[in-house]
Amino acid sequence: MSVDVNPPSGTRDLFAADVRLRRRTFAAVQTVFEAHGFEPLDTPAFERLEVLSGKYGEEGEQLIFRILRRGEQAATGEADLALRYDLTVPLARVVARYGSQLPVPFKRYQIASVWRADRPGRGRFREFTQCDIDVAGSASPVADASVLLAVLDALDALGLGDVTVHLNDRDALHGLVAAYGVPEALGTSALTALDKLAKIGPDGVAAELRDRGVPAAAVDALHADLVGKDAVAALTARVRGDDRGRAGLDRIAGLRALLPDAAAARVVHDPVLARGLGYYTGPVFEVTHPALDASIAAGGRYDGLVGMFSGSDVPAVGGSLGLERILLVLAERAAASEEAAGAPDVLVTLLDAADAADALAVAGRLRAAGVRADVWAGEGRLGKQLRHADRRGVPFALVRGEAERAAGSVTLKRLATGEQTTVAEADAPALLLAARTDATTGTAGAAADHPDGEAQR
């Protein structure tokens, strides 16, 4: 009986180049977040189902990965636990549980896996890494601005500064549907349809609104403005006619006024941006990049979420980086030499099994000097070892036979060119470290040189 050894749909096996890119990306983001005063937090991979249920809107609710009851209760087919859907609801649970022990405001970041029973696609997985920052315990718009600025700084640090921030407010949204005569009972449903404008266009939104039972007059008026010459101005004018909507627009203006000019220049008002999650209560945002047709960051204010667990309202605001989508862009941008930059600097070869102890000792001395040194642990002649190193992107092989041991030297072979040079073992670390630096900066040839600058012929 054969077993399908492919990873489950929507998941991936990550190999060296991917893992190194992820580590560098995570480290860069962590550095930015901590520079903004956010502290790390970790939570369990699964939560009680009651903690997650009812927090993600009608569509999100269907994407929760449920875990069947265990033991004697397993036969019921019921679930009592679920894999983490996002990092925000677990944060709300933490604040509700440990609120009196936490600083106020509580600023945290978390980078961890989440799971969604979604249909996989480009940049969409059923298991993926999410990256959140949040401020709990502050109703000040300074907290909203702080989150947005930290997100933008993180994207800048990753070389993805050419983004657009789409900003809206939930009150402005409710004012919008009210202004078009959408019944209050259908308001949330209508917002779900409006949030899909970028994906399905005005005609698709109108069709979905009709399917959701929105009156034809409201749908026709909304559609006419969406296809008009200046849809943003038309929709904004409608919102200003509603008291609640006008309050939302004022919050948007106030938040933009807090941002430095460079950040504010990247912010646009998006009057139909709703964000699909049901817990948002105030400003919401999404960040788009020209290299992808989906957002790479998003967030907003959710003042009522913690109160669902604690019984008392705790204002909160947060943002999330779409790391999986970001990594797609970074991987495509990566230079051909990037994989080699993370590979070992040298493979210490074995000419004979009796050389193993010496090879391990040489590799240890190289590592002590800062060199990334691997030792051949397989079988086969030197040619096989060199092919193995070349395939892994290792730039050098170190060969040390009886003559080199007697002289206290090593032979370094540059695999890309076949050039080789014999140097004192004490000089090898400087050569290999210089080669790594040159590979990073794009300079060629330095590693084939002697320490005194004279090229070996």
Backbone torsions as a table, in degrees:
resi	resn	phi	psi	omega
1	MET	NA	120.6	-178.8
2	SER	-85.0	150.1	179.3
3	VAL	-113.8	133.4	176.4
4	ASP	-71.6	112.8	-175.7
5	VAL	-95.0	7.3	173.3
6	ASN	-70.6	147.0	174.2
7	PRO	-65.0	152.7	178.9
8	PRO	-55.5	148.1	179.7
9	SER	-53.6	133.5	179.7
10	GLY	87.1	6.8	175.2
11	THR	-127.7	168.9	-175.9
12	ARG	-143.5	151.8	164.6
13	ASP	-93.2	130.3	-176.4
14	LEU	-108.1	124.6	-179.6
15	PHE	-100.7	-175.3	-165.5
16	ALA	-52.1	-51.4	-175.8
17	ALA	-61.6	-40.8	179.3
18	ASP	-66.5	-43.2	-178.3
19	VAL	-64.0	-41.4	179.9
20	ARG	-64.8	-41.9	178.8
21	LEU	-62.2	-42.3	179.1
22	ARG	-63.4	-43.8	-179.9
23	ARG	-60.8	-44.4	179.7
24	ARG	-63.7	-41.0	-179.1
25	THR	-65.2	-47.8	-179.9
26	PHE	-60.7	-42.0	-178.9
27	ALA	-63.8	-41.1	179.3
28	ALA	-63.4	-42.5	-179.8
29	VAL	-66.3	-44.3	179.1
30	GLN	-59.0	-41.3	180.0
31	THR	-60.5	-43.1	179.4
32	VAL	-65.8	-47.9	-176.9
33	PHE	-61.0	-41.9	-179.9
34	GLU	-69.5	-30.7	175.3
35	ALA	-65.1	-26.5	177.0
36	HIS	-89.2	4.5	175.6
37	GLY	91.1	11.7	178.1
38	PHE	-88.4	142.3	-178.2
39	GLU	-109.7	151.2	-178.4
40	PRO	-74.5	149.7	175.2
41	LEU	-144.1	146.2	173.5
42	ASP	-131.3	148.3	-179.0
43	THR	-135.9	165.7	-178.5
44	PRO	-62.3	154.3	179.1
45	ALA	-69.5	-22.4	177.5
46	PHE	-131.3	154.5	-177.2
47	GLU	-127.5	166.4	169.9
48	ARG	-63.0	138.0	-177.5
49	LEU	-57.4	-36.4	-179.4
50	GLU	-64.6	-25.9	177.5
51	VAL	-68.8	-39.8	-175.6
52	LEU	-86.7	-29.9	-172.9
53	SER	-66.0	142.0	175.7
54	GLY	77.4	14.6	-175.9
55	LYS	-111.3	-12.4	-167.8
56	TYR	-118.0	12.1	179.7
57	GLY	81.3	173.6	-173.0
58	GLU	-63.6	-36.8	-178.6
59	GLU	-81.6	-41.9	179.6
60	GLY	-61.6	-33.8	-179.6
61	GLU	-58.5	-33.2	-178.6
62	GLN	-76.3	-11.9	-174.8
63	LEU	-101.6	6.4	179.1
64	ILE	-75.7	127.8	175.9
65	PHE	-81.2	106.5	-178.5
66	ARG	-86.4	148.9	178.0
67	ILE	-113.6	122.2	-177.9
68	LEU	-63.4	150.9	175.7
69	ARG	-58.3	152.4	-177.9
70	ARG	-107.9	171.3	174.9
71	GLY	67.8	-142.0	-175.3
72	GLU	-64.7	-24.3	-177.6
73	GLN	-86.0	-3.0	-175.2
74	ALA	-63.0	-30.4	-175.8
75	ALA	-65.8	-17.1	-178.6
76	THR	-72.4	-20.0	-177.4
77	GLY	73.1	12.6	-179.9
78	GLU	-92.6	156.3	178.6
79	ALA	-111.1	142.0	174.2
80	ASP	-125.4	-10.3	176.8
81	LEU	-128.0	164.6	177.5
82	ALA	-151.5	147.6	174.6
83	LEU	-65.9	148.4	-178.8
84	ARG	-55.1	123.2	179.5
85	TYR	-85.6	-36.2	176.7
86	ASP	-152.5	-172.3	-179.3
87	LEU	-107.4	-5.6	-176.3
88	THR	-80.4	-46.8	179.1
89	VAL	-63.0	-43.5	173.6
90	PRO	-57.9	-36.4	176.0
91	LEU	-62.1	-44.1	179.5
92	ALA	-59.6	-39.7	177.6
93	ARG	-63.8	-42.0	179.4
94	VAL	-61.7	-44.5	-179.6
95	VAL	-64.1	-39.8	178.2
96	ALA	-65.9	-36.4	-176.7
97	ARG	-78.7	-40.0	-172.1
98	TYR	-116.2	17.5	-171.3
99	GLY	-47.9	-45.1	-176.1
100	SER	-70.2	-18.0	-178.4
101	GLN	-95.6	-6.2	-174.8
102	LEU	-98.5	149.2	173.3
103	PRO	-66.5	152.2	178.1
104	VAL	-124.7	120.8	-1.4
105	PRO	-73.1	155.0	179.5
106	PHE	-101.3	115.2	-178.4
107	LYS	-109.0	117.4	-177.6
108	ARG	-134.9	154.7	168.2
109	TYR	-127.5	155.2	178.4
110	GLN	-148.0	133.1	174.9
111	ILE	-121.5	112.4	-173.4
112	ALA	-160.6	164.9	178.9
113	SER	-75.2	144.4	171.1
114	VAL	-132.3	164.5	-174.6
115	TRP	-134.2	137.5	177.5
116	ARG	-140.4	136.2	179.5
117	ALA	-79.8	62.1	-172.2
118	ASP	-101.4	168.0	173.2
119	ARG	-86.4	116.9	-176.1
120	PRO	-64.0	149.7	176.4
121	GLY	-163.4	-175.3	-179.9
122	ARG	-58.9	118.8	179.4
123	GLY	77.2	7.3	179.8
124	ARG	-126.1	127.2	-178.1
125	PHE	-133.0	164.3	176.2
126	ARG	-89.9	-21.5	168.8
127	GLU	-124.8	123.4	-178.6
128	PHE	-153.6	167.2	-178.9
129	THR	-95.3	130.4	176.4
130	GLN	-112.4	154.5	-175.2
131	CYS	-137.0	109.3	-173.0
132	ASP	-118.9	148.3	164.1
133	ILE	-129.1	144.5	-178.2
134	ASP	-147.7	152.9	171.9
135	VAL	-123.4	113.6	179.2
136	ALA	-108.1	133.4	177.0
137	GLY	103.0	10.3	178.9
138	SER	-133.3	126.2	175.1
139	ALA	-94.1	-1.6	-176.9
140	SER	-69.1	139.7	174.1
141	PRO	-63.6	-15.5	175.0
142	VAL	-61.4	-35.2	177.7
143	ALA	-65.0	-42.6	177.4
144	ASP	-60.9	-45.1	-180.0
145	ALA	-64.2	-38.3	-179.6
146	SER	-62.5	-42.8	178.9
147	VAL	-63.9	-47.8	-177.9
148	LEU	-62.2	-40.9	-179.5
149	LEU	-68.4	-37.6	177.9
150	ALA	-65.3	-39.4	177.1
151	VAL	-62.3	-46.3	-179.6
152	LEU	-65.1	-39.2	178.4
153	ASP	-65.2	-37.5	178.2
154	ALA	-64.4	-43.2	178.1
155	LEU	-65.2	-39.0	175.8
156	ASP	-60.4	-42.7	-178.8
157	ALA	-63.3	-26.3	179.1
158	LEU	-91.2	3.3	-179.1
159	GLY	78.3	23.0	-178.1
160	LEU	-119.4	43.8	-176.6
161	GLY	-77.0	-14.1	-177.7
162	ASP	-83.9	65.5	-175.6
163	VAL	-116.9	166.2	172.8
164	THR	-121.7	130.7	177.2
165	VAL	-98.0	117.7	176.8
166	HIS	-93.9	118.0	-172.4
167	LEU	-118.6	138.0	175.5
168	ASN	-150.3	-174.8	-179.1
169	ASP	-142.9	139.5	-176.8
170	ARG	-62.9	-35.2	176.6
171	ASP	-66.7	-37.5	176.0
172	ALA	-63.0	-36.5	177.9
173	LEU	-65.3	-46.6	178.9
174	HIS	-64.2	-35.8	174.7
175	GLY	-63.7	-34.3	-179.8
176	LEU	-64.8	-51.5	-177.8
177	VAL	-66.9	-34.4	177.5
178	ALA	-65.6	-39.5	-178.5
179	ALA	-64.2	-28.3	179.8
180	TYR	-92.4	3.2	176.4
181	GLY	81.4	21.6	175.6
182	VAL	-75.0	127.4	179.5
183	PRO	-56.5	143.6	-176.3
184	GLU	-57.5	-36.1	-178.8
185	ALA	-64.8	-22.4	-179.5
186	LEU	-103.4	5.4	-174.4
187	GLY	-59.6	-50.4	-178.7
188	THR	-63.6	-40.7	178.4
189	SER	-62.9	-40.8	178.9
190	ALA	-65.3	-37.5	178.9
191	LEU	-65.1	-35.8	177.2
192	THR	-60.0	-40.8	178.7
193	ALA	-69.8	-42.8	-179.3
194	LEU	-62.6	-33.3	-178.0
195	ASP	-65.5	-13.6	-178.9
196	LYS	-95.4	9.6	-174.7
197	LEU	-54.3	-44.6	-177.4
198	ALA	-64.6	-26.7	-176.6
199	LYS	-89.5	-40.7	-171.3
200	ILE	-114.7	-5.4	176.0
201	GLY	75.8	170.4	-177.9
202	PRO	-57.8	-40.5	-179.3
203	ASP	-65.4	-41.1	178.7
204	GLY	-65.1	-40.1	178.1
205	VAL	-63.0	-45.4	-179.9
206	ALA	-60.0	-42.3	179.9
207	ALA	-64.2	-41.5	-179.2
208	GLU	-69.5	-37.0	176.8
209	LEU	-61.4	-41.7	178.1
210	ARG	-63.0	-42.5	179.3
211	ASP	-62.1	-29.3	-179.2
212	ARG	-86.3	2.7	174.5
213	GLY	89.6	12.4	178.6
214	VAL	-71.0	134.1	-178.5
215	PRO	-53.5	143.2	-175.3
216	ALA	-58.3	-39.3	-178.7
217	ALA	-61.5	-41.2	179.3
218	ALA	-66.9	-42.0	-179.5
219	VAL	-64.4	-43.7	-178.0
220	ASP	-64.7	-41.7	-179.4
221	ALA	-66.4	-41.5	179.7
222	LEU	-66.5	-42.8	-179.5
223	HIS	-62.7	-41.1	-179.7
224	ALA	-60.7	-39.9	178.7
225	ASP	-73.5	-35.0	-179.4
226	LEU	-65.3	-33.8	-178.8
227	VAL	-93.7	1.6	-179.0
228	GLY	-71.2	174.0	-174.9
229	LYS	-65.3	-37.6	179.5
230	ASP	-131.4	81.1	-175.3
231	ALA	-63.1	-39.3	-177.9
232	VAL	-61.5	-46.2	179.9
233	ALA	-63.6	-42.1	-178.7
234	ALA	-64.1	-45.6	-179.1
235	LEU	-68.8	-39.1	179.8
236	THR	-63.9	-39.6	178.2
237	ALA	-60.9	-39.8	177.6
238	ARG	-62.8	-44.0	-177.5
239	VAL	-61.9	-38.0	-177.8
240	ARG	-64.7	-17.8	177.5
241	GLY	-80.0	-2.5	-179.7
242	ASP	-116.3	134.3	-176.1
243	ASP	-59.8	-47.1	-179.6
244	ARG	-65.7	-40.9	178.3
245	GLY	-62.6	-40.6	-179.6
246	ARG	-64.1	-37.4	177.5
247	ALA	-62.7	-38.4	177.4
248	GLY	-65.3	-42.7	178.3
249	LEU	-63.1	-37.5	178.1
250	ASP	-64.5	-37.1	177.5
251	ARG	-65.7	-38.7	177.8
252	ILE	-61.1	-46.8	179.9
253	ALA	-63.0	-39.8	179.7
254	GLY	-65.5	-38.7	179.7
255	LEU	-68.0	-42.5	178.7
256	ARG	-62.8	-34.6	-179.1
257	ALA	-67.8	-23.1	179.2
258	LEU	-78.8	-19.5	-173.8
259	LEU	-81.6	143.5	171.5
260	PRO	-58.8	156.8	-174.2
261	ASP	-55.3	-41.5	-176.6
262	ALA	-63.5	-36.4	178.4
263	ALA	-76.6	-44.2	-178.7
264	ALA	-60.0	-31.6	-179.3
265	ALA	-65.8	-19.8	-179.7
266	ARG	-94.5	2.5	-175.7
267	VAL	-103.4	131.8	174.3
268	VAL	-127.4	148.1	175.6
269	HIS	-80.3	126.0	178.5
270	ASP	-117.4	96.9	-169.7
271	PRO	-68.0	-12.4	178.3
272	VAL	-108.8	3.0	177.3
273	LEU	-67.9	119.6	-176.9
274	ALA	-113.6	-27.4	-168.5
275	ARG	62.0	128.7	-171.5
276	GLY	-73.2	-21.1	-174.3
277	LEU	-75.9	139.9	-171.6
278	GLY	-78.7	-6.3	-172.3
279	TYR	-94.3	-2.2	-178.7
280	TYR	-71.8	142.8	-175.6
281	THR	-127.2	-14.7	-175.0
282	GLY	-140.7	-132.9	178.6
283	PRO	-59.7	140.6	175.3
284	VAL	-133.1	152.4	-180.0
285	PHE	-147.0	155.5	169.2
286	GLU	-135.7	146.8	-178.6
287	VAL	-116.8	126.7	179.6
288	THR	-116.3	154.3	179.6
289	HIS	-130.1	141.5	-176.4
290	PRO	-61.7	-18.5	-178.9
291	ALA	-79.5	-10.9	-178.4
292	LEU	-135.5	151.8	179.2
293	ASP	-96.2	22.4	177.8
294	ALA	-141.2	164.3	-177.8
295	SER	-70.1	150.2	176.4
296	ILE	-111.7	-0.8	174.6
297	ALA	-162.0	156.4	-178.7
298	ALA	-164.6	166.6	177.0
299	GLY	169.8	-166.3	-179.6
300	GLY	161.5	-176.4	-178.9
301	ARG	-94.1	138.0	-179.3
302	TYR	-138.9	75.0	-172.1
303	ASP	-71.5	-16.1	-176.3
304	GLY	-101.4	-5.2	-170.5
305	LEU	-69.7	-48.1	-178.6
306	VAL	-60.9	-35.9	-179.9
307	GLY	-62.2	-22.3	176.3
308	MET	-64.2	-23.6	-179.4
309	PHE	-103.7	-33.5	-171.7
310	SER	-100.5	-19.2	-177.2
311	GLY	85.9	-7.3	176.7
312	SER	-130.3	138.5	-176.1
313	ASP	-69.1	136.8	174.8
314	VAL	-129.0	111.9	-179.5
315	PRO	-63.9	144.3	-178.4
316	ALA	-155.6	152.8	177.3
317	VAL	-146.7	145.8	-178.7
318	GLY	-155.6	171.3	177.2
319	GLY	-143.5	157.1	-178.2
320	SER	-136.1	132.5	173.4
321	LEU	-89.3	132.5	175.5
322	GLY	-81.3	79.0	-170.6
323	LEU	-61.1	-36.1	-178.4
324	GLU	-64.6	-41.0	177.3
325	ARG	-69.3	-39.6	177.5
326	ILE	-60.9	-42.0	-179.3
327	LEU	-64.7	-32.4	175.0
328	LEU	-59.9	-45.4	179.8
329	VAL	-65.2	-45.0	-178.3
330	LEU	-64.8	-38.4	179.6
331	ALA	-64.5	-39.3	179.7
332	GLU	-69.5	-28.6	179.7
333	ARG	-83.1	-18.0	-172.0
334	ALA	-60.2	139.2	177.7
335	ALA	-71.4	158.2	-178.7
336	ALA	-61.6	-27.0	-177.4
337	SER	-82.9	-5.3	-172.9
338	GLU	-64.4	-39.5	179.8
339	GLU	-63.3	-43.2	179.8
340	ALA	-63.9	-31.5	-178.6
341	ALA	-63.6	-26.0	178.8
342	GLY	-97.6	-8.1	-179.9
343	ALA	-76.6	168.3	173.6
344	PRO	-56.2	151.1	177.8
345	ASP	-74.7	-28.2	-174.3
346	VAL	-155.0	145.4	169.9
347	LEU	-105.4	121.3	175.8
348	VAL	-83.4	115.5	-174.0
349	THR	-87.1	166.7	177.0
350	LEU	-122.5	116.9	175.6
351	LEU	-82.2	-24.0	-178.3
352	ASP	-155.3	148.7	-179.7
353	ALA	-58.9	-29.0	-179.8
354	ALA	-68.8	-15.0	-179.4
355	ASP	-84.6	-2.4	-169.6
356	ALA	-59.6	-45.9	-177.9
357	ALA	-61.6	-41.8	178.8
358	ASP	-65.4	-41.6	-179.7
359	ALA	-62.2	-43.7	178.9
360	LEU	-63.8	-37.6	179.0
361	ALA	-67.5	-42.4	177.6
362	VAL	-61.2	-45.3	179.4
363	ALA	-61.1	-38.9	178.5
364	GLY	-62.9	-41.0	179.1
365	ARG	-67.8	-35.9	177.2
366	LEU	-64.9	-44.1	179.9
367	ARG	-62.9	-38.2	178.8
368	ALA	-61.2	-25.3	178.8
369	ALA	-92.3	3.9	176.0
370	GLY	99.5	3.8	-179.7
371	VAL	-87.3	139.3	173.8
372	ARG	-85.5	106.1	-172.8
373	ALA	-120.3	126.2	174.5
374	ASP	-105.4	155.1	178.2
375	VAL	-120.4	132.9	179.0
376	TRP	-60.6	125.0	-177.4
377	ALA	-118.1	7.8	-179.1
378	GLY	-103.7	-159.8	177.5
379	GLU	-115.4	158.8	176.8
380	GLY	126.5	161.1	-178.9
381	ARG	-73.5	176.1	-175.9
382	LEU	-58.5	-40.8	-178.6
383	GLY	-57.9	-41.4	178.2
384	LYS	-63.9	-39.4	179.5
385	GLN	-64.7	-41.2	-179.9
386	LEU	-67.0	-39.8	178.1
387	ARG	-65.0	-39.1	177.5
388	HIS	-60.6	-46.5	-179.6
389	ALA	-63.3	-44.1	-178.6
390	ASP	-62.8	-41.1	-179.1
391	ARG	-64.7	-31.8	179.6
392	ARG	-82.8	-5.9	-178.0
393	GLY	83.1	17.4	176.3
394	VAL	-77.8	123.5	-172.3
395	PRO	-75.5	-27.5	-174.7
396	PHE	-129.8	149.5	167.2
397	ALA	-116.8	139.8	178.1
398	LEU	-106.4	124.1	179.4
399	VAL	-114.2	130.6	-177.0
400	ARG	-142.4	100.2	177.2
401	GLY	-97.7	-167.1	-176.7
402	GLU	-61.1	-39.4	-178.4
403	ALA	-66.5	-42.2	179.5
404	GLU	-66.0	-40.5	178.9
405	ARG	-61.1	-43.0	-179.2
406	ALA	-63.6	-34.3	-177.7
407	ALA	-90.9	-5.0	-176.9
408	GLY	69.2	32.5	-176.6
409	SER	-122.8	175.3	174.6
410	VAL	-140.6	155.4	173.7
411	THR	-108.8	125.5	179.2
412	LEU	-105.6	127.0	-179.8
413	LYS	-114.0	119.3	177.1
414	ARG	-80.6	116.0	-171.2
415	LEU	-71.3	-28.0	-177.8
416	ALA	-69.0	-30.9	-174.9
417	THR	-117.4	-17.3	-175.6
418	GLY	84.1	-4.4	178.5
419	GLU	-65.9	145.6	175.5
420	GLN	-141.8	152.3	-178.5
421	THR	-143.6	144.2	177.4
422	THR	-106.5	126.7	-176.6
423	VAL	-135.7	162.0	173.0
424	ALA	-59.8	140.5	-178.7
425	GLU	-54.7	-36.1	-178.6
426	ALA	-64.0	-23.6	-179.1
427	ASP	-89.9	-12.9	-175.0
428	ALA	-62.7	-42.2	-178.8
429	PRO	-58.3	-42.4	-178.8
430	ALA	-63.6	-39.2	178.3
431	LEU	-62.4	-48.0	-176.3
432	LEU	-69.1	-39.1	178.8
433	LEU	-68.2	-37.2	176.9
434	ALA	-64.2	-38.0	178.9
435	ALA	-64.9	-38.6	178.1
436	ARG	-63.5	-43.3	178.6
437	THR	-62.0	-43.1	-179.3
438	ASP	-64.7	-36.5	178.6
439	ALA	-65.5	-35.3	-179.9
440	THR	-72.0	-38.8	-176.5
441	THR	-89.9	-10.0	179.2
442	GLY	91.3	5.4	177.3
443	THR	-82.7	137.8	-177.5
444	ALA	-112.4	149.9	165.3
445	GLY	94.7	-13.3	-173.5
446	ALA	-65.2	-31.0	-175.5
447	ALA	-72.4	-12.7	177.8
448	ALA	-89.4	2.2	-177.5
449	ASP	-97.0	155.0	170.6
450	HIS	-73.4	159.3	177.2
451	PRO	-56.5	-26.4	-179.0
452	ASP	-86.0	4.8	174.3
453	GLY	94.6	-9.9	179.6
454	GLU	-83.8	121.7	-179.1
455	ALA	-65.0	137.9	176.6
456	GLN	-78.4	126.4	-179.3
457	ARG	-94.9	NA	NA
